[in-house]
Amino acid sequence: MTWKIVADSGCDYRQLATPAIDTEFVSVPLTIQVADQVFIDDANLDIDHMMETMYATSEASKSACPSPDDYLRAFEGAKHIFVVTITGTLSGSHNSAQLAKNIYLEEHPDTQIHVIDSLSAGGEVDLIVEKINDLIDQGLSFEEIVEAITAYQKKRSYSLFLLKLIT
């Protein structure tokens, strides 16, 4: 495989419906700690159980970003890698991905890796992942995709969201 698109679980996708040729998508999960239980934000997450646990405790819930090792495992096997993270203002995921990039490039200097801070979460992360996949499918070079995705981010609109307050 030549291409890999890696996103933390701030992206709603767990897989791409129609990945570009020679492209793999990998979701690297964040974790959520509620009381003494740790929930991994992947396809197996039982959201109902997690929410029941949250409502049953008065303790504050915590989240943790993927570790650099999580990203390093996700990078394996590709020559061109794009990493999309939830906004760096909400999570350390972007910093973790940058650290993993630097470590990986020391051992794999011929690999190209571009880490993108989505400056958002959820739907906008999904749009960036889809755009990268489309650009790969169009046959653009790694450098052309970096330029195109940078321009795409500059002219995108912003999403606002509200979180339900638990009292």
CNS distance restraints for C-alpha pairs under 8 A (distance, minus, plus):
assign (resid   1 and name CA) (resid  22 and name CA) 5.22 0.50 0.50
assign (resid   1 and name CA) (resid  23 and name CA) 6.46 0.50 0.50
assign (resid   1 and name CA) (resid  24 and name CA) 7.56 0.50 0.50
assign (resid   1 and name CA) (resid  77 and name CA) 6.58 0.50 0.50
assign (resid   1 and name CA) (resid  78 and name CA) 5.65 0.50 0.50
assign (resid   1 and name CA) (resid  79 and name CA) 7.73 0.50 0.50
assign (resid   2 and name CA) (resid  22 and name CA) 5.80 0.50 0.50
assign (resid   2 and name CA) (resid  23 and name CA) 6.54 0.50 0.50
assign (resid   2 and name CA) (resid  77 and name CA) 7.74 0.50 0.50
assign (resid   2 and name CA) (resid  78 and name CA) 4.89 0.50 0.50
assign (resid   2 and name CA) (resid  79 and name CA) 5.13 0.50 0.50
assign (resid   2 and name CA) (resid  80 and name CA) 6.06 0.50 0.50
assign (resid   3 and name CA) (resid  22 and name CA) 6.15 0.50 0.50
assign (resid   3 and name CA) (resid  23 and name CA) 4.57 0.50 0.50
assign (resid   3 and name CA) (resid  24 and name CA) 6.45 0.50 0.50
assign (resid   3 and name CA) (resid  78 and name CA) 5.51 0.50 0.50
assign (resid   3 and name CA) (resid  79 and name CA) 6.25 0.50 0.50
assign (resid   3 and name CA) (resid  80 and name CA) 4.85 0.50 0.50
assign (resid   3 and name CA) (resid  81 and name CA) 5.86 0.50 0.50
assign (resid   4 and name CA) (resid  23 and name CA) 5.40 0.50 0.50
assign (resid   4 and name CA) (resid  24 and name CA) 4.83 0.50 0.50
assign (resid   4 and name CA) (resid  25 and name CA) 5.81 0.50 0.50
assign (resid   4 and name CA) (resid  26 and name CA) 7.42 0.50 0.50
assign (resid   4 and name CA) (resid  75 and name CA) 7.39 0.50 0.50
assign (resid   4 and name CA) (resid  78 and name CA) 5.98 0.50 0.50
assign (resid   4 and name CA) (resid  79 and name CA) 7.96 0.50 0.50
assign (resid   4 and name CA) (resid  80 and name CA) 6.33 0.50 0.50
assign (resid   4 and name CA) (resid  81 and name CA) 4.80 0.50 0.50
assign (resid   4 and name CA) (resid  82 and name CA) 6.37 0.50 0.50
assign (resid   5 and name CA) (resid  23 and name CA) 7.39 0.50 0.50
assign (resid   5 and name CA) (resid  24 and name CA) 6.27 0.50 0.50
assign (resid   5 and name CA) (resid  25 and name CA) 4.79 0.50 0.50
assign (resid   5 and name CA) (resid  26 and name CA) 6.33 0.50 0.50
assign (resid   5 and name CA) (resid  81 and name CA) 5.89 0.50 0.50
assign (resid   5 and name CA) (resid  82 and name CA) 4.91 0.50 0.50
assign (resid   5 and name CA) (resid  83 and name CA) 5.95 0.50 0.50
assign (resid   5 and name CA) (resid  84 and name CA) 7.72 0.50 0.50
assign (resid   5 and name CA) (resid 129 and name CA) 7.22 0.50 0.50
assign (resid   5 and name CA) (resid 132 and name CA) 7.82 0.50 0.50
assign (resid   5 and name CA) (resid 133 and name CA) 7.71 0.50 0.50
assign (resid   6 and name CA) (resid  25 and name CA) 5.83 0.50 0.50
assign (resid   6 and name CA) (resid  26 and name CA) 4.79 0.50 0.50
assign (resid   6 and name CA) (resid  27 and name CA) 5.90 0.50 0.50
assign (resid   6 and name CA) (resid  28 and name CA) 7.10 0.50 0.50
assign (resid   6 and name CA) (resid  74 and name CA) 6.95 0.50 0.50
assign (resid   6 and name CA) (resid  75 and name CA) 7.69 0.50 0.50
assign (resid   6 and name CA) (resid  81 and name CA) 7.30 0.50 0.50
assign (resid   6 and name CA) (resid  82 and name CA) 6.12 0.50 0.50
assign (resid   6 and name CA) (resid  83 and name CA) 4.64 0.50 0.50
assign (resid   6 and name CA) (resid  84 and name CA) 6.29 0.50 0.50
assign (resid   7 and name CA) (resid  11 and name CA) 6.27 0.50 0.50
assign (resid   7 and name CA) (resid  25 and name CA) 7.90 0.50 0.50
assign (resid   7 and name CA) (resid  26 and name CA) 6.47 0.50 0.50
assign (resid   7 and name CA) (resid  27 and name CA) 5.09 0.50 0.50
assign (resid   7 and name CA) (resid  28 and name CA) 6.05 0.50 0.50
assign (resid   7 and name CA) (resid  83 and name CA) 5.59 0.50 0.50
assign (resid   7 and name CA) (resid  84 and name CA) 4.72 0.50 0.50
assign (resid   7 and name CA) (resid  85 and name CA) 5.73 0.50 0.50
assign (resid   7 and name CA) (resid 129 and name CA) 7.77 0.50 0.50
assign (resid   8 and name CA) (resid  27 and name CA) 5.48 0.50 0.50
assign (resid   8 and name CA) (resid  28 and name CA) 4.49 0.50 0.50
assign (resid   8 and name CA) (resid  29 and name CA) 5.55 0.50 0.50
assign (resid   8 and name CA) (resid  30 and name CA) 6.72 0.50 0.50
assign (resid   8 and name CA) (resid  66 and name CA) 7.34 0.50 0.50
assign (resid   8 and name CA) (resid  84 and name CA) 6.91 0.50 0.50
assign (resid   8 and name CA) (resid  85 and name CA) 5.51 0.50 0.50
assign (resid   8 and name CA) (resid  86 and name CA) 6.82 0.50 0.50
assign (resid   8 and name CA) (resid  93 and name CA) 7.33 0.50 0.50
assign (resid   9 and name CA) (resid  13 and name CA) 7.67 0.50 0.50
assign (resid   9 and name CA) (resid  14 and name CA) 7.88 0.50 0.50
assign (resid   9 and name CA) (resid  27 and name CA) 6.02 0.50 0.50
assign (resid   9 and name CA) (resid  28 and name CA) 5.93 0.50 0.50
assign (resid   9 and name CA) (resid  29 and name CA) 4.80 0.50 0.50
assign (resid   9 and name CA) (resid  30 and name CA) 5.88 0.50 0.50
assign (resid   9 and name CA) (resid  41 and name CA) 6.39 0.50 0.50
assign (resid   9 and name CA) (resid  42 and name CA) 7.06 0.50 0.50
assign (resid   9 and name CA) (resid  86 and name CA) 7.93 0.50 0.50
assign (resid  10 and name CA) (resid  30 and name CA) 7.75 0.50 0.50
assign (resid  10 and name CA) (resid  85 and name CA) 6.88 0.50 0.50
assign (resid  10 and name CA) (resid  86 and name CA) 5.11 0.50 0.50
assign (resid  10 and name CA) (resid 121 and name CA) 5.46 0.50 0.50
assign (resid  10 and name CA) (resid 122 and name CA) 5.50 0.50 0.50
assign (resid  10 and name CA) (resid 125 and name CA) 7.12 0.50 0.50
assign (resid  11 and name CA) (resid  27 and name CA) 7.89 0.50 0.50
assign (resid  11 and name CA) (resid  85 and name CA) 7.76 0.50 0.50
assign (resid  11 and name CA) (resid  86 and name CA) 7.24 0.50 0.50
assign (resid  11 and name CA) (resid 121 and name CA) 6.66 0.50 0.50
assign (resid  11 and name CA) (resid 122 and name CA) 5.02 0.50 0.50
assign (resid  11 and name CA) (resid 123 and name CA) 7.11 0.50 0.50
assign (resid  11 and name CA) (resid 125 and name CA) 5.25 0.50 0.50
assign (resid  11 and name CA) (resid 126 and name CA) 5.53 0.50 0.50
assign (resid  12 and name CA) (resid 122 and name CA) 5.65 0.50 0.50
assign (resid  12 and name CA) (resid 123 and name CA) 7.01 0.50 0.50
assign (resid  12 and name CA) (resid 125 and name CA) 7.81 0.50 0.50
assign (resid  12 and name CA) (resid 126 and name CA) 6.38 0.50 0.50
assign (resid  13 and name CA) (resid  27 and name CA) 7.39 0.50 0.50
assign (resid  13 and name CA) (resid 126 and name CA) 6.81 0.50 0.50
assign (resid  14 and name CA) (resid  26 and name CA) 7.28 0.50 0.50
assign (resid  14 and name CA) (resid  27 and name CA) 5.69 0.50 0.50
assign (resid  14 and name CA) (resid  42 and name CA) 7.37 0.50 0.50
assign (resid  14 and name CA) (resid  43 and name CA) 6.62 0.50 0.50
assign (resid  15 and name CA) (resid  25 and name CA) 6.03 0.50 0.50
assign (resid  15 and name CA) (resid  26 and name CA) 7.06 0.50 0.50
assign (resid  15 and name CA) (resid  27 and name CA) 7.46 0.50 0.50
assign (resid  16 and name CA) (resid  25 and name CA) 6.47 0.50 0.50
assign (resid  19 and name CA) (resid  23 and name CA) 6.02 0.50 0.50
assign (resid  19 and name CA) (resid  24 and name CA) 6.79 0.50 0.50
assign (resid  19 and name CA) (resid  25 and name CA) 7.46 0.50 0.50
assign (resid  19 and name CA) (resid 133 and name CA) 6.48 0.50 0.50
assign (resid  20 and name CA) (resid 133 and name CA) 5.85 0.50 0.50
assign (resid  20 and name CA) (resid 134 and name CA) 7.01 0.50 0.50
assign (resid  20 and name CA) (resid 136 and name CA) 6.28 0.50 0.50
assign (resid  20 and name CA) (resid 137 and name CA) 4.78 0.50 0.50
assign (resid  21 and name CA) (resid 137 and name CA) 6.59 0.50 0.50
assign (resid  23 and name CA) (resid 133 and name CA) 8.00 0.50 0.50
assign (resid  26 and name CA) (resid  74 and name CA) 6.46 0.50 0.50
assign (resid  27 and name CA) (resid  42 and name CA) 7.82 0.50 0.50
assign (resid  28 and name CA) (resid  66 and name CA) 6.58 0.50 0.50
assign (resid  28 and name CA) (resid  70 and name CA) 6.71 0.50 0.50
assign (resid  28 and name CA) (resid  71 and name CA) 6.91 0.50 0.50
assign (resid  28 and name CA) (resid  74 and name CA) 7.31 0.50 0.50
assign (resid  29 and name CA) (resid  40 and name CA) 6.38 0.50 0.50
assign (resid  29 and name CA) (resid  41 and name CA) 5.11 0.50 0.50
assign (resid  29 and name CA) (resid  42 and name CA) 5.71 0.50 0.50
assign (resid  29 and name CA) (resid  65 and name CA) 7.67 0.50 0.50
assign (resid  29 and name CA) (resid  66 and name CA) 6.17 0.50 0.50
assign (resid  30 and name CA) (resid  40 and name CA) 6.38 0.50 0.50
assign (resid  30 and name CA) (resid  41 and name CA) 5.50 0.50 0.50
assign (resid  30 and name CA) (resid  63 and name CA) 7.06 0.50 0.50
assign (resid  30 and name CA) (resid  64 and name CA) 5.79 0.50 0.50
assign (resid  30 and name CA) (resid  65 and name CA) 4.84 0.50 0.50
assign (resid  30 and name CA) (resid  66 and name CA) 5.30 0.50 0.50
assign (resid  31 and name CA) (resid  38 and name CA) 6.68 0.50 0.50
assign (resid  31 and name CA) (resid  39 and name CA) 5.61 0.50 0.50
assign (resid  31 and name CA) (resid  40 and name CA) 4.57 0.50 0.50
assign (resid  31 and name CA) (resid  41 and name CA) 5.64 0.50 0.50
assign (resid  31 and name CA) (resid  63 and name CA) 5.49 0.50 0.50
assign (resid  31 and name CA) (resid  64 and name CA) 5.18 0.50 0.50
assign (resid  31 and name CA) (resid  65 and name CA) 6.65 0.50 0.50
assign (resid  31 and name CA) (resid  66 and name CA) 7.56 0.50 0.50
assign (resid  32 and name CA) (resid  38 and name CA) 5.69 0.50 0.50
assign (resid  32 and name CA) (resid  39 and name CA) 5.06 0.50 0.50
assign (resid  32 and name CA) (resid  40 and name CA) 6.46 0.50 0.50
assign (resid  32 and name CA) (resid  41 and name CA) 7.25 0.50 0.50
assign (resid  32 and name CA) (resid  61 and name CA) 7.08 0.50 0.50
assign (resid  32 and name CA) (resid  62 and name CA) 5.70 0.50 0.50
assign (resid  32 and name CA) (resid  63 and name CA) 4.26 0.50 0.50
assign (resid  32 and name CA) (resid  64 and name CA) 6.42 0.50 0.50
assign (resid  33 and name CA) (resid  37 and name CA) 5.66 0.50 0.50
assign (resid  33 and name CA) (resid  38 and name CA) 4.36 0.50 0.50
assign (resid  33 and name CA) (resid  39 and name CA) 6.15 0.50 0.50
assign (resid  33 and name CA) (resid  61 and name CA) 5.65 0.50 0.50
assign (resid  33 and name CA) (resid  62 and name CA) 5.05 0.50 0.50
assign (resid  33 and name CA) (resid  63 and name CA) 5.94 0.50 0.50
assign (resid  34 and name CA) (resid  38 and name CA) 6.36 0.50 0.50
assign (resid  34 and name CA) (resid  39 and name CA) 7.74 0.50 0.50
assign (resid  34 and name CA) (resid  50 and name CA) 7.59 0.50 0.50
assign (resid  34 and name CA) (resid  53 and name CA) 6.74 0.50 0.50
assign (resid  34 and name CA) (resid  54 and name CA) 6.07 0.50 0.50
assign (resid  34 and name CA) (resid  57 and name CA) 7.91 0.50 0.50
assign (resid  34 and name CA) (resid  59 and name CA) 7.50 0.50 0.50
assign (resid  34 and name CA) (resid  60 and name CA) 7.24 0.50 0.50
assign (resid  34 and name CA) (resid  61 and name CA) 4.74 0.50 0.50
assign (resid  34 and name CA) (resid  62 and name CA) 6.69 0.50 0.50
assign (resid  35 and name CA) (resid  53 and name CA) 7.76 0.50 0.50
assign (resid  35 and name CA) (resid  54 and name CA) 7.77 0.50 0.50
assign (resid  35 and name CA) (resid  57 and name CA) 6.68 0.50 0.50
assign (resid  35 and name CA) (resid  59 and name CA) 6.03 0.50 0.50
assign (resid  35 and name CA) (resid  60 and name CA) 7.51 0.50 0.50
assign (resid  35 and name CA) (resid  61 and name CA) 6.80 0.50 0.50
assign (resid  39 and name CA) (resid  45 and name CA) 6.82 0.50 0.50
assign (resid  39 and name CA) (resid  50 and name CA) 7.22 0.50 0.50
assign (resid  40 and name CA) (resid  44 and name CA) 7.96 0.50 0.50
assign (resid  40 and name CA) (resid  45 and name CA) 6.30 0.50 0.50
assign (resid  41 and name CA) (resid  45 and name CA) 5.74 0.50 0.50
assign (resid  46 and name CA) (resid  50 and name CA) 6.30 0.50 0.50
assign (resid  47 and name CA) (resid  51 and name CA) 6.04 0.50 0.50
assign (resid  48 and name CA) (resid  52 and name CA) 6.14 0.50 0.50
assign (resid  49 and name CA) (resid  53 and name CA) 6.18 0.50 0.50
assign (resid  50 and name CA) (resid  54 and name CA) 6.22 0.50 0.50
assign (resid  51 and name CA) (resid  55 and name CA) 6.18 0.50 0.50
assign (resid  52 and name CA) (resid  56 and name CA) 6.15 0.50 0.50
assign (resid  53 and name CA) (resid  57 and name CA) 6.50 0.50 0.50
assign (resid  54 and name CA) (resid  58 and name CA) 7.89 0.50 0.50
assign (resid  54 and name CA) (resid  61 and name CA) 7.31 0.50 0.50
assign (resid  64 and name CA) (resid  91 and name CA) 7.72 0.50 0.50
assign (resid  64 and name CA) (resid  92 and name CA) 7.94 0.50 0.50
assign (resid  65 and name CA) (resid  91 and name CA) 6.32 0.50 0.50
assign (resid  65 and name CA) (resid  92 and name CA) 5.79 0.50 0.50
assign (resid  65 and name CA) (resid  93 and name CA) 4.92 0.50 0.50
assign (resid  65 and name CA) (resid  96 and name CA) 7.64 0.50 0.50
assign (resid  66 and name CA) (resid  70 and name CA) 5.88 0.50 0.50
assign (resid  66 and name CA) (resid  71 and name CA) 7.15 0.50 0.50
assign (resid  66 and name CA) (resid  93 and name CA) 6.01 0.50 0.50
assign (resid  66 and name CA) (resid  96 and name CA) 6.94 0.50 0.50
assign (resid  67 and name CA) (resid  71 and name CA) 6.73 0.50 0.50
assign (resid  67 and name CA) (resid  93 and name CA) 7.75 0.50 0.50
assign (resid  67 and name CA) (resid  96 and name CA) 5.94 0.50 0.50
assign (resid  67 and name CA) (resid  97 and name CA) 7.95 0.50 0.50
assign (resid  68 and name CA) (resid  72 and name CA) 6.11 0.50 0.50
assign (resid  68 and name CA) (resid  96 and name CA) 5.02 0.50 0.50
assign (resid  68 and name CA) (resid  97 and name CA) 6.04 0.50 0.50
assign (resid  68 and name CA) (resid  99 and name CA) 6.29 0.50 0.50
assign (resid  68 and name CA) (resid 100 and name CA) 4.71 0.50 0.50
assign (resid  69 and name CA) (resid  73 and name CA) 6.21 0.50 0.50
assign (resid  69 and name CA) (resid 100 and name CA) 6.95 0.50 0.50
assign (resid  70 and name CA) (resid  74 and name CA) 6.44 0.50 0.50
assign (resid  71 and name CA) (resid  75 and name CA) 6.24 0.50 0.50
assign (resid  71 and name CA) (resid  96 and name CA) 7.79 0.50 0.50
assign (resid  71 and name CA) (resid  97 and name CA) 6.16 0.50 0.50
assign (resid  71 and name CA) (resid 100 and name CA) 6.06 0.50 0.50
assign (resid  72 and name CA) (resid  76 and name CA) 6.79 0.50 0.50
assign (resid  72 and name CA) (resid 100 and name CA) 5.71 0.50 0.50
assign (resid  72 and name CA) (resid 101 and name CA) 7.63 0.50 0.50
assign (resid  72 and name CA) (resid 104 and name CA) 6.59 0.50 0.50
assign (resid  75 and name CA) (resid  81 and name CA) 6.99 0.50 0.50
assign (resid  75 and name CA) (resid 104 and name CA) 7.96 0.50 0.50
assign (resid  78 and name CA) (resid 111 and name CA) 7.48 0.50 0.50
assign (resid  79 and name CA) (resid 110 and name CA) 7.27 0.50 0.50
assign (resid  79 and name CA) (resid 111 and name CA) 4.68 0.50 0.50
assign (resid  79 and name CA) (resid 112 and name CA) 6.15 0.50 0.50
assign (resid  80 and name CA) (resid 111 and name CA) 6.01 0.50 0.50
assign (resid  80 and name CA) (resid 112 and name CA) 4.83 0.50 0.50
assign (resid  80 and name CA) (resid 113 and name CA) 6.05 0.50 0.50
assign (resid  80 and name CA) (resid 142 and name CA) 6.87 0.50 0.50
assign (resid  81 and name CA) (resid 111 and name CA) 7.73 0.50 0.50
assign (resid  81 and name CA) (resid 112 and name CA) 6.10 0.50 0.50
assign (resid  81 and name CA) (resid 113 and name CA) 4.66 0.50 0.50
assign (resid  81 and name CA) (resid 114 and name CA) 6.42 0.50 0.50
assign (resid  82 and name CA) (resid 113 and name CA) 5.81 0.50 0.50
assign (resid  82 and name CA) (resid 114 and name CA) 5.00 0.50 0.50
assign (resid  82 and name CA) (resid 115 and name CA) 6.01 0.50 0.50
assign (resid  82 and name CA) (resid 116 and name CA) 7.48 0.50 0.50
assign (resid  82 and name CA) (resid 132 and name CA) 7.92 0.50 0.50
assign (resid  83 and name CA) (resid  97 and name CA) 7.41 0.50 0.50
assign (resid  83 and name CA) (resid 113 and name CA) 7.48 0.50 0.50
assign (resid  83 and name CA) (resid 114 and name CA) 6.20 0.50 0.50
assign (resid  83 and name CA) (resid 115 and name CA) 4.62 0.50 0.50
assign (resid  83 and name CA) (resid 116 and name CA) 5.90 0.50 0.50
assign (resid  84 and name CA) (resid 115 and name CA) 6.12 0.50 0.50
assign (resid  84 and name CA) (resid 116 and name CA) 4.83 0.50 0.50
assign (resid  84 and name CA) (resid 117 and name CA) 6.18 0.50 0.50
assign (resid  84 and name CA) (resid 118 and name CA) 6.30 0.50 0.50
assign (resid  84 and name CA) (resid 125 and name CA) 6.99 0.50 0.50
assign (resid  84 and name CA) (resid 128 and name CA) 7.59 0.50 0.50
assign (resid  84 and name CA) (resid 129 and name CA) 7.07 0.50 0.50
assign (resid  85 and name CA) (resid  93 and name CA) 6.21 0.50 0.50
assign (resid  85 and name CA) (resid  94 and name CA) 5.53 0.50 0.50
assign (resid  85 and name CA) (resid  97 and name CA) 7.92 0.50 0.50
assign (resid  85 and name CA) (resid 115 and name CA) 7.69 0.50 0.50
assign (resid  85 and name CA) (resid 116 and name CA) 6.29 0.50 0.50
assign (resid  85 and name CA) (resid 117 and name CA) 5.30 0.50 0.50
assign (resid  85 and name CA) (resid 118 and name CA) 5.79 0.50 0.50
assign (resid  85 and name CA) (resid 125 and name CA) 7.40 0.50 0.50
assign (resid  86 and name CA) (resid  90 and name CA) 7.27 0.50 0.50
assign (resid  86 and name CA) (resid  91 and name CA) 6.87 0.50 0.50
assign (resid  86 and name CA) (resid  93 and name CA) 6.89 0.50 0.50
assign (resid  86 and name CA) (resid  94 and name CA) 7.16 0.50 0.50
assign (resid  86 and name CA) (resid 117 and name CA) 6.52 0.50 0.50
assign (resid  86 and name CA) (resid 118 and name CA) 5.70 0.50 0.50
assign (resid  86 and name CA) (resid 119 and name CA) 6.71 0.50 0.50
assign (resid  86 and name CA) (resid 120 and name CA) 5.84 0.50 0.50
assign (resid  86 and name CA) (resid 121 and name CA) 5.10 0.50 0.50
assign (resid  86 and name CA) (resid 122 and name CA) 7.83 0.50 0.50
assign (resid  86 and name CA) (resid 125 and name CA) 6.94 0.50 0.50
assign (resid  87 and name CA) (resid  91 and name CA) 6.56 0.50 0.50
assign (resid  87 and name CA) (resid  94 and name CA) 7.29 0.50 0.50
assign (resid  87 and name CA) (resid 117 and name CA) 5.58 0.50 0.50
assign (resid  87 and name CA) (resid 118 and name CA) 5.33 0.50 0.50
assign (resid  87 and name CA) (resid 119 and name CA) 4.12 0.50 0.50
assign (resid  87 and name CA) (resid 120 and name CA) 4.85 0.50 0.50
assign (resid  87 and name CA) (resid 121 and name CA) 6.39 0.50 0.50
assign (resid  88 and name CA) (resid  92 and name CA) 6.00 0.50 0.50
assign (resid  88 and name CA) (resid  93 and name CA) 6.80 0.50 0.50
assign (resid  88 and name CA) (resid  94 and name CA) 5.58 0.50 0.50
assign (resid  88 and name CA) (resid  95 and name CA) 7.49 0.50 0.50
assign (resid  88 and name CA) (resid 117 and name CA) 6.40 0.50 0.50
assign (resid  88 and name CA) (resid 119 and name CA) 6.77 0.50 0.50
assign (resid  89 and name CA) (resid 119 and name CA) 7.68 0.50 0.50
assign (resid  92 and name CA) (resid  96 and name CA) 6.19 0.50 0.50
assign (resid  93 and name CA) (resid  97 and name CA) 6.12 0.50 0.50
assign (resid  94 and name CA) (resid  98 and name CA) 6.21 0.50 0.50
assign (resid  94 and name CA) (resid 115 and name CA) 7.54 0.50 0.50
assign (resid  94 and name CA) (resid 116 and name CA) 7.67 0.50 0.50
assign (resid  94 and name CA) (resid 117 and name CA) 6.17 0.50 0.50
assign (resid  95 and name CA) (resid  99 and name CA) 6.19 0.50 0.50
assign (resid  96 and name CA) (resid 100 and name CA) 6.21 0.50 0.50
assign (resid  97 and name CA) (resid 101 and name CA) 6.08 0.50 0.50
assign (resid  97 and name CA) (resid 115 and name CA) 6.92 0.50 0.50
assign (resid  98 and name CA) (resid 102 and name CA) 6.37 0.50 0.50
assign (resid  98 and name CA) (resid 115 and name CA) 6.56 0.50 0.50
assign (resid  99 and name CA) (resid 103 and name CA) 6.32 0.50 0.50
assign (resid 100 and name CA) (resid 104 and name CA) 5.94 0.50 0.50
assign (resid 101 and name CA) (resid 105 and name CA) 6.05 0.50 0.50
assign (resid 101 and name CA) (resid 113 and name CA) 6.62 0.50 0.50
assign (resid 101 and name CA) (resid 115 and name CA) 7.87 0.50 0.50
assign (resid 102 and name CA) (resid 106 and name CA) 6.45 0.50 0.50
assign (resid 103 and name CA) (resid 107 and name CA) 6.96 0.50 0.50
assign (resid 104 and name CA) (resid 108 and name CA) 5.86 0.50 0.50
assign (resid 104 and name CA) (resid 109 and name CA) 7.88 0.50 0.50
assign (resid 105 and name CA) (resid 109 and name CA) 4.74 0.50 0.50
assign (resid 105 and name CA) (resid 110 and name CA) 7.56 0.50 0.50
assign (resid 105 and name CA) (resid 111 and name CA) 6.61 0.50 0.50
assign (resid 105 and name CA) (resid 112 and name CA) 7.99 0.50 0.50
assign (resid 112 and name CA) (resid 142 and name CA) 7.65 0.50 0.50
assign (resid 114 and name CA) (resid 146 and name CA) 7.29 0.50 0.50
assign (resid 118 and name CA) (resid 124 and name CA) 7.31 0.50 0.50
assign (resid 118 and name CA) (resid 125 and name CA) 5.89 0.50 0.50
assign (resid 118 and name CA) (resid 128 and name CA) 7.51 0.50 0.50
assign (resid 120 and name CA) (resid 124 and name CA) 6.18 0.50 0.50
assign (resid 120 and name CA) (resid 125 and name CA) 6.57 0.50 0.50
assign (resid 120 and name CA) (resid 158 and name CA) 7.99 0.50 0.50
assign (resid 120 and name CA) (resid 159 and name CA) 7.62 0.50 0.50
assign (resid 121 and name CA) (resid 125 and name CA) 5.57 0.50 0.50
assign (resid 122 and name CA) (resid 126 and name CA) 6.37 0.50 0.50
assign (resid 123 and name CA) (resid 127 and name CA) 6.34 0.50 0.50
assign (resid 124 and name CA) (resid 128 and name CA) 6.38 0.50 0.50
assign (resid 124 and name CA) (resid 159 and name CA) 7.32 0.50 0.50
assign (resid 125 and name CA) (resid 129 and name CA) 6.30 0.50 0.50
assign (resid 126 and name CA) (resid 130 and name CA) 6.16 0.50 0.50
assign (resid 127 and name CA) (resid 131 and name CA) 6.08 0.50 0.50
assign (resid 128 and name CA) (resid 132 and name CA) 6.22 0.50 0.50
assign (resid 128 and name CA) (resid 149 and name CA) 7.56 0.50 0.50
assign (resid 128 and name CA) (resid 153 and name CA) 7.98 0.50 0.50
assign (resid 129 and name CA) (resid 133 and name CA) 6.25 0.50 0.50
assign (resid 130 and name CA) (resid 134 and name CA) 6.14 0.50 0.50
assign (resid 131 and name CA) (resid 135 and name CA) 6.17 0.50 0.50
assign (resid 131 and name CA) (resid 149 and name CA) 7.40 0.50 0.50
assign (resid 132 and name CA) (resid 136 and name CA) 6.21 0.50 0.50
assign (resid 132 and name CA) (resid 145 and name CA) 7.03 0.50 0.50
assign (resid 132 and name CA) (resid 149 and name CA) 6.96 0.50 0.50
assign (resid 133 and name CA) (resid 137 and name CA) 6.16 0.50 0.50
assign (resid 134 and name CA) (resid 138 and name CA) 6.25 0.50 0.50
assign (resid 135 and name CA) (resid 139 and name CA) 6.72 0.50 0.50
assign (resid 135 and name CA) (resid 140 and name CA) 6.06 0.50 0.50
assign (resid 135 and name CA) (resid 145 and name CA) 6.26 0.50 0.50
assign (resid 136 and name CA) (resid 140 and name CA) 5.81 0.50 0.50
assign (resid 136 and name CA) (resid 141 and name CA) 7.70 0.50 0.50
assign (resid 136 and name CA) (resid 145 and name CA) 7.38 0.50 0.50
assign (resid 140 and name CA) (resid 144 and name CA) 5.84 0.50 0.50
assign (resid 140 and name CA) (resid 145 and name CA) 6.19 0.50 0.50
assign (resid 141 and name CA) (resid 145 and name CA) 6.22 0.50 0.50
assign (resid 142 and name CA) (resid 146 and name CA) 6.30 0.50 0.50
assign (resid 143 and name CA) (resid 147 and name CA) 6.33 0.50 0.50
assign (resid 144 and name CA) (resid 148 and name CA) 6.07 0.50 0.50
assign (resid 145 and name CA) (resid 149 and name CA) 5.90 0.50 0.50
assign (resid 146 and name CA) (resid 150 and name CA) 6.10 0.50 0.50
assign (resid 147 and name CA) (resid 151 and name CA) 6.27 0.50 0.50
assign (resid 148 and name CA) (resid 152 and name CA) 6.04 0.50 0.50
assign (resid 149 and name CA) (resid 153 and name CA) 6.15 0.50 0.50
assign (resid 150 and name CA) (resid 154 and name CA) 6.41 0.50 0.50
assign (resid 151 and name CA) (resid 155 and name CA) 6.58 0.50 0.50
assign (resid 152 and name CA) (resid 156 and name CA) 6.19 0.50 0.50
